[in-house]
Amino acid sequence: MLICKMLIEGKPKKNMQYFQAVNIGKERASKAQMILFKLAGFAMLTLTTKKIDGKFLPVGEENYAAVIQTQDGFVTILVDGDGYTKAQSRALEKNAALEIFKKIIASGILEYSGDKVEIWTESYPTVQNKIS
């Protein structure tokens, strides 16, 4: 019961096992994916866990919006407070990615204030303020 209460309150268990982090993170990332899907018409789940100080933790509950540029185009993403990507659009033209970003902001989700995000094994700078 204490573990459930700690997870509901958002306090990570000190020695959370990897599979617990994956399950909690998958639930959180899936929620982000559905938000992005409703606003963009397409969304892909990305990360469910993050590794901090050698420990696996679920991605955070909070959602922030950003845009990154990849080799394939511009991608609108939802990240947690540490910049770990939970959901992403497909690669788009610059204006299409910015339109989705604006829809996310209009829905009440805040812009990610960091200057880089983590997605898969890569780190990308955020570009939403450099391309508008």
Secondary structure, 3 states (H helix, E strand, C coil): CHHHHHHHCCCCCCCCCHHHHHHHHHHHHHHHHHHHHHHHCCCEECCCEEEECCEEEECCCCCEEEEEEECCEEEEEEECCCCEEEEECCCECHHHHHHHHHHHHHCCCEECCCCEEEECCEEEEECHHHHC
